[in-house]
Amino acid sequence: MSLLRIKELRTLLHKYNHSYYVLNISLVSDFEFDNLMCELDTLEKKHPEYEDVNSPSKRVGGDITKSFNSVKHQFPMLSLSNSYSKEDIVDFDSRVSKLIDNTFTYLCELKYDGVAISLIYENGQLVRALTRGDGVSGEDVTANVRTITSIPLSLIGNYPEKLEVRGEIIFPRPAFDLLNKERLANGEQLFANPRNTASGSIKLQDSSEVAKRKLDCFLYALFLDNSVTNSAYEHYELLKKWGFKTPFLDKNYVKSVSTIDEVMSFINYWEKSRNDLPFDIDGIVVKVNELSLQKLIGNTAKSPRWAIAFKYKAEQVSTLVKNVFYQVGRTGAITPVADLEPVEISGSVVKRASVHNADQILKLDLRIGDTVFVEKGGEIIPKIIAVDFTKRNKNQLPLDYIKCCPECNAELVRFEGEAQHYCINSNDCPPQIKGKISHFVGRKQMNIDGVGEETIDLLFNAGLIANVADLYNLKKEDILPLERMAEKSAENIVNGVEASKVVPFHKLLFALGIRYVGETVAKKLANHFENIQSLRIADFDTLVNVDEIGDKIAESIIDYFKSPINNELIDQLIGFGLNFEKAKIKDELSTDLLKDKKIVVSGKFNIVSRDEIKRLIELNGGKNISSVSSSTDMIICGENMGPSKLNKAKKLEIKLVVEEEFLDMIKVNQHSVEENPPIQGEIQF
């Protein structure tokens, strides 16, 4: 019976994933989807003998790959010949026309700025995913590719026993921008562009981190031992039938044409419209549509003769450098930024551009007063790509990189192997102090509401806070006199700071802002050492023996705990009651408090995971149910509870209990709660 239900759930969830991520149609609410995923996850844990690497529950990742094995491609992955000249496209057409006596057509496609991928399926199941590599062999990135929701793990319809599909993994622009905003808020270095980030993401060792990146994929090429189609265009219809996400035919992403004039029309259309796409393209692919003619024309050693890529030039504008100023980041990293005469690029006005570091200034030979070429090319902050030396004034002097911090005047240092200069006066440099506090209160760290950058500036300038520990000394009467501070706002700050004391150890560890200790590393350290004291005294060898902790991270942790100021800060936080210990809710806390109560769990939770809440319900005699009805006794509601469920609960007058109330109800001390990872299925529809 369990196996039948597991198979039924997998089929349903594959169907719902395909409908949402490929067809853009939501067949069920996110609440219903989560409940089905929860049920599947529970059954799979109970019955490990029924494990399936392509189960929908695997989308969240979790596999660790220390190295990626090289695997030979059955069909070589050739690179296209590139051209920036429309005359080359005309020449390509002439060459093809001379080789072919019959009439033929071209297929015009968008050239996605992503990472080429090859997917191999056997009996409808994904068995391997390979990068291009050198074209002959690629790296096996199957575990990471399984986390990409638009790539089917199981095919639908009447598919062949074995097939290979190729396409491009892309980083959609909204997802990329969101990731960089989070990194900016956390004081982390911004990723340069979606293409490079997609490439780096697909090679991450931890597949659960890949899952967080929200990568996407378009599949457009089909390889079979015996072709069942006559044209490349027909591949799209087959791929769509088998459940693949293909470039949208109805949005003019792909077009079959008969003349070179139509090819040019397609190229010109997307040159103007490409900035409206939710992802990046860098050109157009033009290829002979008929498969038999492709075979006739053949390939060179590296490229097909029957296809060519026309590449668009990145949009560039020229403008004047009015000044160069220097920004100090949370970690003390110094970033030179050019102050520009405002200019419009790709629909937005640009007033500044990052120059990255001293080496880049030297390479460009950048000087104040220069006319420069600026390119937006996928970056949030535009970059200067060249100086127009024909417009340089002979009186312009070379730019001397600053030697002291522009904020605290401390001498800058440049560490071996680092491109940037650093201010190491971290405890007295105002931007670093405020940056650390801003990082500490962030959503993924302590999640303190009401304390944004403006509020931190106010509190810091008023002398109320000089480090993160000072937040826990704040009183409403201290905050109220500040500019634009209402009583409610002051209360929210004090309450938010107090509520943060229950945040689990790994989030607090991330919040401390130890260099190289990001969200994932903090979880690894918290799980291994279990309390701050064990981490404090850990030596180099102990640290590097922890999964995914390398030399650089280990050295950074040791340096952090060598500092008396850092240790004093931690002692202060311990004194305020913050949770520097990994703890578990013990089964001995079981009661009959919820005996025979039917309870629905809905939304996202901050203190414990959804799985843990469900475990606690059963531990205290309650029964987890999946849908709201008149027989429901209670709903444990988290953030983003579905509006339809909320309305139904109100209509039926069902008791709504928030996370903190529930934990208090069953007498769980929130200081001892260990937050588990989110369940495999928190997918928002």
TORBA-30474 format. One line per 3 residues: number of its first residue (from 1); their letters; for each residue z, x, y of C-alpha. Coordinates in nm, 2 decimals. Example, Ala and Ser with C-alpha at 12.3 -4.5 7.8 and 13.67 -1.06 7.14 Angstrom:
// TORBA-30474
1> as> 0.78/1.23/-0.45 ~ 0.71/1.37/-0.11
This chain:
// TORBA-30474
1> msl> 0.00/0.00/0.00 ~ 0.09/0.28/0.24 ~ -0.24/0.46/0.18
4> lri> -0.43/0.14/0.25 ~ -0.25/0.09/0.57 ~ -0.30/0.45/0.68
7> kel> -0.67/0.42/0.62 ~ -0.68/0.09/0.81 ~ -0.50/0.24/1.10
10> rtl> -0.72/0.54/1.11 ~ -1.03/0.33/1.11 ~ -0.90/0.11/1.39
13> lhk> -0.79/0.39/1.61 ~ -1.12/0.58/1.56 ~ -1.29/0.26/1.67
16> ynh> -1.08/0.22/1.98 ~ -1.11/0.58/2.08 ~ -1.49/0.57/2.04
19> syy> -1.51/0.24/2.24 ~ -1.30/0.38/2.52 ~ -1.41/0.74/2.55
22> vln> -1.78/0.70/2.45 ~ -1.87/0.34/2.54 ~ -1.63/0.31/2.83
25> isl> -1.50/-0.02/2.69 ~ -1.13/-0.09/2.63 ~ -1.08/-0.31/2.33
28> vsd> -0.70/-0.31/2.33 ~ -0.42/-0.25/2.58 ~ -0.26/0.09/2.60
31> fef> 0.06/-0.07/2.46 ~ -0.11/-0.20/2.15 ~ -0.29/0.13/2.10
34> dnl> 0.04/0.32/2.13 ~ 0.21/0.10/1.88 ~ -0.07/0.14/1.63
37> mce> -0.06/0.52/1.68 ~ 0.32/0.52/1.64 ~ 0.28/0.33/1.31
40> ldt> 0.02/0.57/1.19 ~ 0.23/0.87/1.29 ~ 0.54/0.74/1.11
43> lek> 0.34/0.66/0.79 ~ 0.18/1.01/0.80 ~ 0.52/1.18/0.83
46> khp> 0.65/0.97/0.54 ~ 0.35/1.05/0.33 ~ 0.23/1.40/0.39
49> eye> 0.03/1.38/0.07 ~ -0.22/1.17/0.26 ~ -0.28/1.42/0.54
52> dvn> -0.62/1.42/0.70 ~ -0.72/1.69/0.95 ~ -0.95/1.43/1.13
55> sps> -0.68/1.17/1.16 ~ -0.66/1.02/1.52 ~ -0.30/1.14/1.54
58> krv> -0.44/1.50/1.55 ~ -0.59/1.44/1.89 ~ -0.27/1.57/2.06
61> ggd> -0.32/1.91/1.90 ~ -0.04/2.15/1.80 ~ -0.22/2.40/1.58
64> itk> -0.18/2.76/1.69 ~ -0.48/2.99/1.65 ~ -0.40/3.36/1.69
67> sfn> -0.76/3.46/1.65 ~ -1.09/3.28/1.62 ~ -1.30/3.36/1.31
70> svk> -1.67/3.44/1.36 ~ -1.90/3.22/1.16 ~ -2.28/3.25/1.12
73> hqf> -2.49/2.96/1.26 ~ -2.71/2.79/1.01 ~ -2.96/2.74/1.29
76> pml> -2.96/3.01/1.57 ~ -2.82/2.90/1.90 ~ -3.09/3.02/2.14
79> sls> -3.06/3.06/2.52 ~ -3.30/2.90/2.75 ~ -3.52/3.10/2.98
82> nsy> -3.40/3.03/3.34 ~ -3.59/3.00/3.66 ~ -3.51/2.93/4.03
85> ske> -3.87/2.88/4.12 ~ -4.07/2.55/4.09 ~ -4.38/2.77/4.05
88> div> -4.24/2.90/3.73 ~ -4.21/2.54/3.60 ~ -4.58/2.49/3.68
91> dfd> -4.66/2.81/3.50 ~ -4.46/2.69/3.20 ~ -4.66/2.37/3.19
94> srv> -4.98/2.57/3.20 ~ -4.88/2.79/2.91 ~ -4.77/2.49/2.70
97> skl> -5.09/2.30/2.78 ~ -5.30/2.59/2.66 ~ -5.12/2.59/2.32
100> idn> -5.15/2.22/2.25 ~ -5.47/2.03/2.21 ~ -5.31/1.69/2.17
103> tft> -5.14/1.48/2.44 ~ -4.77/1.54/2.46 ~ -4.46/1.45/2.67
106> ylc> -4.17/1.64/2.83 ~ -3.81/1.55/2.80 ~ -3.62/1.62/3.13
109> elk> -3.24/1.65/3.10 ~ -2.95/1.76/3.31 ~ -2.83/2.11/3.25
112> ydg> -2.45/2.07/3.22 ~ -2.24/2.35/3.36 ~ -2.01/2.39/3.06
115> vai> -1.97/2.55/2.73 ~ -2.23/2.52/2.45 ~ -2.08/2.39/2.12
118> sli> -2.21/2.33/1.77 ~ -2.05/2.06/1.55 ~ -2.10/2.04/1.18
121> yen> -2.03/1.72/0.99 ~ -2.01/1.67/0.62 ~ -1.99/1.32/0.47
124> gql> -1.92/1.18/0.82 ~ -1.62/1.41/0.88 ~ -1.60/1.69/1.14
127> vra> -1.56/2.02/0.94 ~ -1.64/2.29/1.19 ~ -1.70/2.35/1.56
130> ltr> -1.85/2.68/1.67 ~ -1.92/2.84/2.01 ~ -2.26/2.99/2.09
133> gdg> -2.13/3.35/2.05 ~ -2.42/3.59/2.03 ~ -2.65/3.31/1.92
136> vsg> -2.64/3.43/1.56 ~ -2.27/3.38/1.50 ~ -2.01/3.18/1.69
139> edv> -1.63/3.15/1.70 ~ -1.46/2.88/1.50 ~ -1.27/2.66/1.76
142> tan> -1.24/2.35/1.54 ~ -0.87/2.29/1.60 ~ -0.92/2.29/1.98
145> vrt> -1.23/2.07/1.97 ~ -1.05/1.81/1.76 ~ -0.84/1.74/2.07
148> its> -1.14/1.63/2.28 ~ -1.14/1.25/2.27 ~ -1.51/1.20/2.33
151> ipl> -1.60/1.40/2.02 ~ -1.59/1.18/1.70 ~ -1.38/1.31/1.41
154> sli> -1.54/1.05/1.18 ~ -1.89/0.92/1.22 ~ -2.00/0.55/1.20
157> gny> -2.31/0.39/1.06 ~ -2.56/0.52/0.81 ~ -2.53/0.89/0.88
160> pek> -2.68/1.18/0.66 ~ -2.46/1.37/0.42 ~ -2.47/1.68/0.64
163> lev> -2.58/1.73/1.00 ~ -2.53/1.97/1.29 ~ -2.50/1.84/1.64
166> rge> -2.51/2.05/1.96 ~ -2.40/1.98/2.31 ~ -2.20/2.09/2.61
169> iif> -1.82/2.08/2.66 ~ -1.75/2.01/3.03 ~ -1.45/1.98/3.25
172> prp> -1.50/1.65/3.45 ~ -1.44/1.71/3.82 ~ -1.15/1.46/3.87
175> afd> -0.96/1.61/3.57 ~ -1.03/1.97/3.70 ~ -0.91/1.88/4.06
178> lln> -0.60/1.72/3.92 ~ -0.52/2.02/3.71 ~ -0.56/2.25/4.01
181> ker> -0.34/2.03/4.23 ~ -0.06/2.05/3.97 ~ -0.10/2.43/3.95
184> lan> -0.09/2.45/4.33 ~ 0.23/2.25/4.34 ~ 0.38/2.48/4.07
187> geq> 0.29/2.79/4.26 ~ 0.04/2.89/3.99 ~ -0.30/3.06/4.05
190> lfa> -0.58/2.80/4.10 ~ -0.87/2.80/3.85 ~ -1.19/2.90/4.00
193> npr> -1.43/2.64/3.87 ~ -1.47/2.38/3.59 ~ -1.72/2.58/3.39
196> nta> -1.50/2.89/3.35 ~ -1.19/2.68/3.30 ~ -1.36/2.48/3.02
199> sgs> -1.46/2.81/2.86 ~ -1.11/2.95/2.88 ~ -0.96/2.62/2.76
202> ikl> -1.16/2.61/2.44 ~ -1.02/2.95/2.35 ~ -0.65/2.87/2.41
205> qds> -0.43/2.96/2.12 ~ -0.23/2.63/2.14 ~ -0.44/2.33/2.07
208> sev> -0.18/2.10/2.23 ~ -0.25/2.28/2.56 ~ -0.62/2.21/2.52
211> akr> -0.54/1.84/2.47 ~ -0.38/1.83/2.81 ~ -0.69/1.96/2.98
214> kld> -0.89/1.63/2.93 ~ -1.22/1.80/2.85 ~ -1.53/1.60/2.78
217> cfl> -1.85/1.66/2.58 ~ -2.21/1.54/2.59 ~ -2.40/1.58/2.26
220> yal> -2.78/1.60/2.29 ~ -2.94/1.80/2.00 ~ -2.96/1.72/1.63
223> fld> -3.03/1.96/1.35 ~ -3.11/1.83/1.00 ~ -3.26/1.99/0.69
226> nsv> -3.52/1.71/0.69 ~ -3.59/1.56/1.03 ~ -3.60/1.18/1.04
229> tns> -3.73/1.16/1.39 ~ -4.05/1.26/1.57 ~ -3.91/1.34/1.91
232> aye> -3.61/1.49/2.08 ~ -3.57/1.16/2.28 ~ -3.52/0.98/1.95
235> hye> -3.23/1.21/1.87 ~ -3.03/1.03/2.14 ~ -3.07/0.70/1.97
238> llk> -2.96/0.84/1.64 ~ -2.66/1.02/1.79 ~ -2.55/0.71/1.97
241> kwg> -2.57/0.51/1.64 ~ -2.35/0.76/1.46 ~ -2.08/0.75/1.73
244> fkt> -2.15/1.04/1.96 ~ -2.13/1.04/2.33 ~ -2.47/1.13/2.46
247> pfl> -2.60/1.17/2.82 ~ -2.65/0.82/2.97 ~ -3.01/0.71/2.94
250> dkn> -2.95/0.42/3.18 ~ -2.82/0.65/3.45 ~ -3.13/0.87/3.45
253> yvk> -2.95/1.17/3.30 ~ -3.25/1.19/3.05 ~ -3.61/1.10/3.10
256> svs> -3.93/1.12/2.90 ~ -4.23/1.20/3.12 ~ -4.60/1.27/3.08
259> tid> -4.69/1.49/3.38 ~ -4.57/1.79/3.56 ~ -4.55/1.58/3.88
262> evm> -4.29/1.36/3.70 ~ -4.10/1.67/3.60 ~ -4.09/1.78/3.96
265> sfi> -3.98/1.43/4.07 ~ -3.69/1.45/3.82 ~ -3.59/1.80/3.95
268> nyw> -3.61/1.69/4.31 ~ -3.41/1.37/4.25 ~ -3.11/1.55/4.10
271> eks> -3.12/1.83/4.35 ~ -3.02/1.56/4.61 ~ -2.80/1.35/4.38
274> rnd> -2.61/1.61/4.17 ~ -2.31/1.61/4.40 ~ -2.26/1.24/4.32
277> lpf> -2.20/1.32/3.95 ~ -1.84/1.33/3.82 ~ -1.91/1.67/3.66
280> did> -2.11/1.98/3.75 ~ -2.47/2.06/3.67 ~ -2.65/2.38/3.76
283> giv> -3.01/2.27/3.69 ~ -3.25/2.07/3.48 ~ -3.38/2.14/3.13
286> vkv> -3.75/2.07/3.06 ~ -3.87/2.07/2.70 ~ -4.15/1.95/2.49
289> nel> -4.04/1.62/2.35 ~ -4.24/1.62/2.02 ~ -4.05/1.81/1.74
292> slq> -4.37/1.90/1.55 ~ -4.51/2.06/1.87 ~ -4.18/2.25/1.93
295> kli> -4.22/2.40/1.58 ~ -4.59/2.48/1.66 ~ -4.51/2.66/1.99
298> gnt> -4.22/2.85/1.83 ~ -3.95/3.08/1.98 ~ -3.91/3.43/2.10
301> aks> -3.62/3.64/1.97 ~ -3.38/3.49/2.22 ~ -3.54/3.17/2.37
304> prw> -3.76/2.88/2.27 ~ -4.11/2.89/2.41 ~ -4.12/2.51/2.43
307> aia> -3.83/2.48/2.68 ~ -3.72/2.61/3.02 ~ -3.43/2.56/3.26
310> fky> -3.48/2.52/3.63 ~ -3.15/2.63/3.80 ~ -3.04/2.50/4.14
313> kae> -2.92/2.74/4.40 ~ -2.55/2.68/4.49 ~ -2.53/2.53/4.84
316> qvs> -2.47/2.80/5.10 ~ -2.41/2.78/5.47 ~ -2.35/3.04/5.74
319> tlv> -2.07/3.03/5.99 ~ -1.85/3.26/6.19 ~ -1.52/3.43/6.09
322> knv> -1.28/3.36/6.37 ~ -0.98/3.54/6.21 ~ -0.82/3.64/5.89
325> fyq> -0.46/3.53/5.81 ~ -0.24/3.59/5.51 ~ -0.06/3.33/5.30
328> vgr> 0.25/3.40/5.10 ~ 0.29/3.21/4.77 ~ 0.60/3.11/4.57
331> tga> 0.57/3.43/4.36 ~ 0.52/3.65/4.67 ~ 0.15/3.69/4.61
334> itp> -0.04/3.75/4.93 ~ -0.37/3.57/4.97 ~ -0.61/3.66/5.27
337> vad> -0.78/3.35/5.41 ~ -1.07/3.35/5.65 ~ -1.04/3.11/5.95
340> lep> -1.39/2.98/6.00 ~ -1.59/2.80/6.26 ~ -1.60/2.45/6.10
343> vei> -1.91/2.39/5.90 ~ -2.02/2.11/5.65 ~ -2.08/2.20/5.29
346> sgs> -2.16/1.94/5.02 ~ -2.04/1.65/5.23 ~ -1.71/1.80/5.35
349> vvk> -1.61/2.00/5.65 ~ -1.49/2.35/5.57 ~ -1.26/2.54/5.81
352> ras> -1.13/2.82/5.59 ~ -1.22/3.02/5.28 ~ -1.02/3.23/5.05
355> vhn> -1.10/3.60/5.04 ~ -0.88/3.65/4.74 ~ -0.75/4.01/4.78
358> adq> -0.79/4.35/4.94 ~ -1.06/4.46/4.69 ~ -1.28/4.16/4.79
361> ilk> -1.25/4.23/5.16 ~ -1.36/4.59/5.09 ~ -1.64/4.48/4.87
364> ldl> -1.77/4.23/5.13 ~ -1.70/4.48/5.42 ~ -1.56/4.17/5.59
367> rig> -1.47/4.19/5.96 ~ -1.35/3.94/6.22 ~ -1.64/3.81/6.42
370> dtv> -1.88/3.84/6.12 ~ -2.14/3.57/6.04 ~ -2.09/3.50/5.67
373> fve> -2.25/3.29/5.39 ~ -2.00/3.04/5.24 ~ -2.05/2.87/4.91
376> kgg> -1.85/2.58/4.77 ~ -1.98/2.64/4.42 ~ -1.71/2.45/4.22
379> eii> -1.40/2.58/4.40 ~ -1.14/2.38/4.58 ~ -1.12/2.64/4.85
382> pki> -1.47/2.76/4.94 ~ -1.55/3.13/4.91 ~ -1.73/3.38/5.12
385> iav> -2.01/3.53/4.92 ~ -2.18/3.77/5.16 ~ -2.19/3.90/5.52
388> dft> -2.50/3.86/5.74 ~ -2.51/4.22/5.86 ~ -2.81/4.15/6.08
391> krn> -2.58/3.96/6.31 ~ -2.29/4.21/6.32 ~ -2.18/4.35/6.65
394> knq> -2.14/4.73/6.65 ~ -1.80/4.69/6.82 ~ -1.66/4.50/6.52
397> lpl> -1.40/4.72/6.35 ~ -1.32/4.73/5.97 ~ -1.04/4.50/5.86
400> dyi> -0.72/4.67/5.78 ~ -0.53/4.49/5.50 ~ -0.17/4.42/5.61
403> kcc> 0.10/4.65/5.49 ~ 0.40/4.42/5.55 ~ 0.47/4.06/5.47
406> pec> 0.35/3.83/5.76 ~ 0.67/3.62/5.71 ~ 0.96/3.85/5.65
409> nae> 0.81/4.19/5.74 ~ 0.90/4.34/5.40 ~ 0.67/4.62/5.28
412> lvr> 0.41/4.49/5.04 ~ 0.35/4.64/4.69 ~ 0.06/4.63/4.45
415> feg> 0.15/4.65/4.08 ~ -0.06/4.84/3.84 ~ -0.34/4.62/3.70
418> eaq> -0.29/4.36/3.97 ~ -0.56/4.26/4.22 ~ -0.31/4.11/4.47
421> hyc> -0.04/4.26/4.69 ~ 0.31/4.11/4.67 ~ 0.61/4.06/4.89
424> ins> 0.91/4.14/4.66 ~ 1.17/4.03/4.91 ~ 1.18/3.70/4.72
427> ndc> 1.54/3.60/4.82 ~ 1.49/3.64/5.20 ~ 1.12/3.55/5.25
430> ppq> 1.11/3.19/5.38 ~ 0.78/3.08/5.22 ~ 0.90/3.21/4.88
433> ikg> 1.24/3.04/4.91 ~ 1.08/2.71/5.01 ~ 0.81/2.76/4.74
436> kis> 1.07/2.81/4.47 ~ 1.26/2.49/4.58 ~ 0.93/2.30/4.59
439> hfv> 0.85/2.42/4.24 ~ 1.21/2.33/4.12 ~ 1.19/1.97/4.23
442> grk> 0.84/1.91/4.09 ~ 0.75/1.62/3.87 ~ 0.72/1.84/3.55
445> qmn> 1.03/2.03/3.63 ~ 1.34/1.85/3.78 ~ 1.15/1.55/3.90
448> idg> 1.37/1.50/4.21 ~ 1.23/1.20/4.41 ~ 1.23/1.21/4.79
451> vge> 1.22/1.59/4.82 ~ 0.87/1.69/4.91 ~ 0.75/1.98/5.11
454> eti> 0.82/1.82/5.45 ~ 1.17/1.74/5.35 ~ 1.23/2.09/5.21
457> dll> 1.11/2.23/5.55 ~ 1.36/2.00/5.73 ~ 1.65/2.09/5.50
460> fna> 1.57/2.47/5.51 ~ 1.52/2.48/5.89 ~ 1.85/2.29/5.94
463> gli> 2.03/2.55/5.73 ~ 2.13/2.30/5.46 ~ 1.95/2.48/5.17
466> anv> 1.87/2.84/5.11 ~ 1.82/2.81/4.73 ~ 1.79/2.55/4.47
469> adl> 2.16/2.54/4.40 ~ 2.22/2.42/4.76 ~ 2.04/2.09/4.67
472> ynl> 2.35/2.00/4.46 ~ 2.58/2.04/4.76 ~ 2.38/1.80/4.98
475> kke> 2.57/1.49/5.11 ~ 2.42/1.19/5.28 ~ 2.60/1.26/5.61
478> dil> 2.44/1.61/5.61 ~ 2.09/1.47/5.57 ~ 2.11/1.16/5.80
481> ple> 2.09/1.36/6.14 ~ 1.76/1.52/6.04 ~ 1.45/1.41/6.22
484> rma> 1.28/1.09/6.07 ~ 1.55/1.06/5.81 ~ 1.66/0.70/5.74
487> eks> 1.97/0.60/5.55 ~ 1.77/0.49/5.25 ~ 1.58/0.82/5.24
490> aen> 1.90/1.02/5.25 ~ 2.04/0.81/4.97 ~ 1.73/0.86/4.76
493> ivn> 1.76/1.24/4.80 ~ 2.12/1.25/4.70 ~ 2.07/1.01/4.41
496> gve> 1.76/1.20/4.29 ~ 1.94/1.53/4.29 ~ 2.23/1.38/4.10
499> ask> 1.99/1.22/3.84 ~ 1.82/1.56/3.78 ~ 2.14/1.69/3.61
502> vvp> 2.03/1.52/3.29 ~ 1.69/1.69/3.28 ~ 1.65/1.88/2.94
505> fhk> 1.69/2.25/2.91 ~ 1.32/2.34/2.87 ~ 1.23/2.16/3.20
508> llf> 1.52/2.33/3.38 ~ 1.40/2.66/3.25 ~ 1.05/2.60/3.37
511> alg> 1.20/2.49/3.71 ~ 1.37/2.82/3.76 ~ 1.03/2.97/3.84
514> iry> 1.05/3.29/3.63 ~ 0.72/3.47/3.66 ~ 0.48/3.39/3.37
517> vge> 0.72/3.12/3.23 ~ 0.51/2.81/3.26 ~ 0.57/2.47/3.10
520> tva> 0.47/2.57/2.75 ~ 0.65/2.91/2.75 ~ 0.97/2.74/2.87
523> kkl> 0.95/2.50/2.57 ~ 0.91/2.79/2.33 ~ 1.20/2.98/2.48
526> anh> 1.43/2.67/2.49 ~ 1.35/2.59/2.13 ~ 1.41/2.94/2.01
529> fen> 1.72/3.04/2.21 ~ 1.88/2.69/2.25 ~ 2.09/2.79/2.55
532> iqs> 2.07/3.00/2.86 ~ 2.33/3.25/2.75 ~ 2.13/3.35/2.44
535> lri> 1.82/3.39/2.66 ~ 2.01/3.59/2.92 ~ 2.12/3.86/2.68
538> adf> 1.79/3.88/2.48 ~ 1.63/4.22/2.47 ~ 1.26/4.31/2.47
541> dtl> 1.22/4.32/2.09 ~ 1.40/3.98/2.05 ~ 1.18/3.82/2.31
544> vnv> 0.84/3.94/2.19 ~ 0.93/3.81/1.84 ~ 0.93/3.46/1.98
547> dei> 0.60/3.27/1.92 ~ 0.35/3.33/2.20 ~ 0.58/3.56/2.40
550> gdk> 0.40/3.88/2.49 ~ 0.50/4.20/2.65 ~ 0.43/4.09/3.01
553> iae> 0.64/3.76/2.97 ~ 0.92/3.95/2.80 ~ 0.94/4.21/3.08
556> sii> 0.94/3.94/3.34 ~ 1.23/3.75/3.18 ~ 1.43/4.07/3.14
559> dyf> 1.36/4.16/3.51 ~ 1.47/3.81/3.62 ~ 1.81/3.83/3.44
562> ksp> 1.87/4.18/3.57 ~ 1.91/4.03/3.92 ~ 2.27/3.96/4.02
565> inn> 2.13/3.69/4.26 ~ 1.95/3.51/3.99 ~ 2.25/3.52/3.76
568> eli> 2.48/3.39/4.04 ~ 2.23/3.11/4.10 ~ 2.23/3.01/3.73
571> dql> 2.62/3.02/3.73 ~ 2.62/2.79/4.03 ~ 2.38/2.54/3.85
574> igf> 2.59/2.55/3.54 ~ 2.89/2.47/3.76 ~ 2.71/2.17/3.90
577> gln> 2.67/2.04/3.54 ~ 2.30/2.11/3.48 ~ 2.18/2.11/3.13
580> fek> 2.13/2.47/3.02 ~ 2.16/2.39/2.65 ~ 1.93/2.24/2.39
583> aki> 2.12/1.96/2.22 ~ 2.04/1.68/1.98 ~ 2.16/1.32/1.95
586> kde> 2.36/1.32/1.63 ~ 2.32/1.06/1.36 ~ 2.70/1.02/1.35
589> lst> 2.65/0.81/1.67 ~ 2.52/0.52/1.46 ~ 2.67/0.18/1.53
592> dll> 2.60/-0.19/1.47 ~ 2.56/-0.25/1.84 ~ 2.20/-0.36/1.80
595> kdk> 2.23/-0.52/1.46 ~ 1.93/-0.76/1.39 ~ 1.80/-0.72/1.75
598> kiv> 1.42/-0.72/1.77 ~ 1.32/-0.47/2.04 ~ 0.99/-0.36/2.19
601> vsg> 0.95/-0.01/2.34 ~ 0.69/0.01/2.62 ~ 0.59/0.27/2.88
604> kfn> 0.66/0.64/2.93 ~ 1.01/0.79/2.93 ~ 1.16/1.09/3.10
607> ivs> 1.49/1.17/2.93 ~ 1.39/1.12/2.57 ~ 1.07/1.06/2.39
610> rde> 0.94/0.72/2.28 ~ 0.99/0.83/1.92 ~ 1.36/0.92/1.99
613> ikr> 1.42/0.58/2.15 ~ 1.28/0.41/1.85 ~ 1.50/0.62/1.62
616> lie> 1.81/0.54/1.83 ~ 1.73/0.16/1.80 ~ 1.72/0.18/1.42
619> lng> 2.03/0.41/1.42 ~ 2.22/0.14/1.60 ~ 2.10/-0.15/1.37
622> gkn> 1.81/-0.27/1.58 ~ 1.45/-0.34/1.46 ~ 1.14/-0.20/1.63
625> iss> 0.86/-0.46/1.68 ~ 0.52/-0.40/1.83 ~ 0.45/-0.71/2.03
628> vss> 0.63/-0.93/2.28 ~ 0.70/-1.29/2.16 ~ 0.97/-1.55/2.20
631> std> 1.16/-1.39/1.92 ~ 1.19/-1.06/2.11 ~ 1.55/-0.99/2.21
634> mii> 1.49/-0.69/2.44 ~ 1.23/-0.46/2.59 ~ 1.31/-0.09/2.66
637> cge> 1.08/-0.03/2.95 ~ 0.96/0.31/3.08 ~ 0.72/0.40/3.35
640> nmg> 0.37/0.24/3.36 ~ 0.47/-0.05/3.14 ~ 0.16/-0.27/3.10
643> psk> 0.15/-0.56/3.36 ~ 0.05/-0.82/3.10 ~ 0.35/-0.73/2.89
646> lnk> 0.58/-0.74/3.19 ~ 0.45/-1.08/3.30 ~ 0.49/-1.21/2.94
649> akk> 0.85/-1.07/2.93 ~ 0.94/-1.25/3.26 ~ 0.78/-1.57/3.15
652> lei> 0.98/-1.57/2.83 ~ 1.29/-1.44/3.01 ~ 1.33/-1.14/2.78
655> klv> 1.59/-0.89/2.89 ~ 1.43/-0.57/3.04 ~ 1.64/-0.25/2.99
658> vee> 1.54/0.08/3.15 ~ 1.59/0.41/2.97 ~ 1.91/0.52/3.14
661> efl> 2.07/0.17/3.08 ~ 1.97/0.19/2.71 ~ 2.13/0.53/2.66
664> dmi> 2.44/0.42/2.84 ~ 2.45/0.10/2.63 ~ 2.46/0.30/2.30
667> kvn> 2.70/0.55/2.45 ~ 2.47/0.85/2.44 ~ 2.58/1.13/2.68
670> qhs> 2.25/1.20/2.86 ~ 2.36/1.56/2.92 ~ 2.33/1.62/2.54
673> vee> 1.99/1.46/2.50 ~ 1.71/1.68/2.39 ~ 1.37/1.56/2.50
676> npp> 1.12/1.57/2.22 ~ 0.75/1.62/2.28 ~ 0.56/1.30/2.36
679> iqg> 0.43/1.11/2.06 ~ 0.07/1.15/1.94 ~ -0.08/0.84/2.10
682> eiq> 0.02/0.82/2.46 ~ -0.33/0.75/2.57 ~ -0.38/0.55/2.89
685> f> -0.64/0.28/2.88
